[in-house]
Amino acid sequence: MKKWIMMLCFALIASIIVPQSQANASANFKDIGDTHRAKAEITYLVDKGFVNGVSNTHFVPSRQVTRGEAAAMLGRSLGLNGTKQNTEFSDVGSGNFASGYINEMVKRGVISGYPDGTFQPYKVLKRGEMAILINRAFGYGGNSVSAAATNLMNKGIAQGFPDGTFGTEATIIRADFAVFLARSLNESFRVKPGEVSFSTTMYVNTGSDTLNMRSAPSNSGAVISKLKSGTAVGVGKSSNGWSHIRVNGVIGYVATSYLSTTKPGAVLPSPAPIGGSDLTVIIDPGHGGSDPGAVANGFQEKNVVLNVGKHMKAYFDQTPIKTKMTRSTDVFISLTDRAKFASKNGGDVFVSIHTNAFNNSANGQESFYYASTAATNPKVQQSRALSIYLQARMQEAWNLSNRGVKVGNLAVLRQNTVPASLIEMGFIDSSKDIQYIKSEAERKKMGRALFLGTLDYFYNYEGRTDIGQYYSTAGASPSNKLH
């Protein structure tokens, strides 16, 4: 125990005195402006490598924090070993991005799993749970929600809601977690005893009238300012129908009933995407119906590719990433309709699945993209990158010849409007390739490979590191950058 306390103290001291390696690392986040309430704390944590953005350009401060993410952020800040590894939990494989930190945090009694043997790494964290984790991680001693919350408020690490509660059942978002973590690591961010933190933004909502801002929380208080409807104010605490607020450096009180959490007349923003929930993958099993595709060794291409496409979809179904299949039964669909399917269904990428044939004299795997500047599809570099990552994962899945990534003048690619790739898993008339094609277990492996290749494209090319957590559903991890 003494050794662990010494390690913890060292990590805390190091986190405060080590010079920052790059100033304003959060400057590239388009959603963290200079006036964002958590900019200083987020910048501090990002500069030290304790917290990452969801992508290279977005921090997504309003996204909810999962148990796995909390373990990783706390683990990094404490200098723990985050090397991916096997765990005791059935739902945290060695490929999970937080597996190493989860193991270390469990060993130290900071976090635990559930009685059914799961950890539930993607379950969102509540504020009360966050309070207990921080208390345990930094040795504050609070083991119940109420004690943990009280400790954080007494230390100036956390504040309650304007209604006077801590909000233990509310889910914690990335901006608030960053504030609490930064204040735990660096006391300069903390709210001093007796100091009011006007960290909650609300808006004056009085219609066409103005709102009196008074010097005291009563109608007898002197009017020190008149606030127009729509004015943003920083709220400290609220009680007895009055809120303590700050506007442009002026501090006073207003009637709480005239404040709202949204700006009057404003269009509410769409919820921040959670882990790729804004993405849609189009899966196109080739041929179908009256068009069997290549036929050899007792197998028809149309059936094989539909089977693989369904396996691919099954992996995506374990994530928030949506999928649409151009066909899910044995029906004929024209090439033009396939190409238009992505734009009609809000697709982000298009993956067309095929097997090859060439007079029993060829074998191997290849991927195609369309590259003419006159093409309808302008996504040339994106399509090339998608093909590269799909080809790499196919090679990983089946031990077949690598025929490479090629330019192909194919209608489903040429007429498409999103990043599009057509993959040939192998030659159905090859004596070697058919050993993989005819096996249900191998076809499932290929569905997994196409799932991972698509994730690799989003993760490495589009910078969507928020989807990194889903590699664990296939017991894998992100590939190296290949494009």
PyMOL commands that set and color helices and strands:
alter all, ss='L'
color gray80, all
select helices_A, chain A and resi 2-17+25-28+39-47+67-77+99-107+127-137+145-154+174-185+187-189+256-258+301-316+335-344+380-397+411-414+434-437+440-461+465-474
alter helices_A, ss='H'
color red, helices_A
select strands_A, chain A and resi 200-204+210-214+223-228+232-239+242-247+250-255+259-260+280-285+295-296+299-300+322-325+349-356+365-369+402-407+420-427
alter strands_A, ss='S'
color yellow, strands_A
deselect
rebuild
show_as cartoon
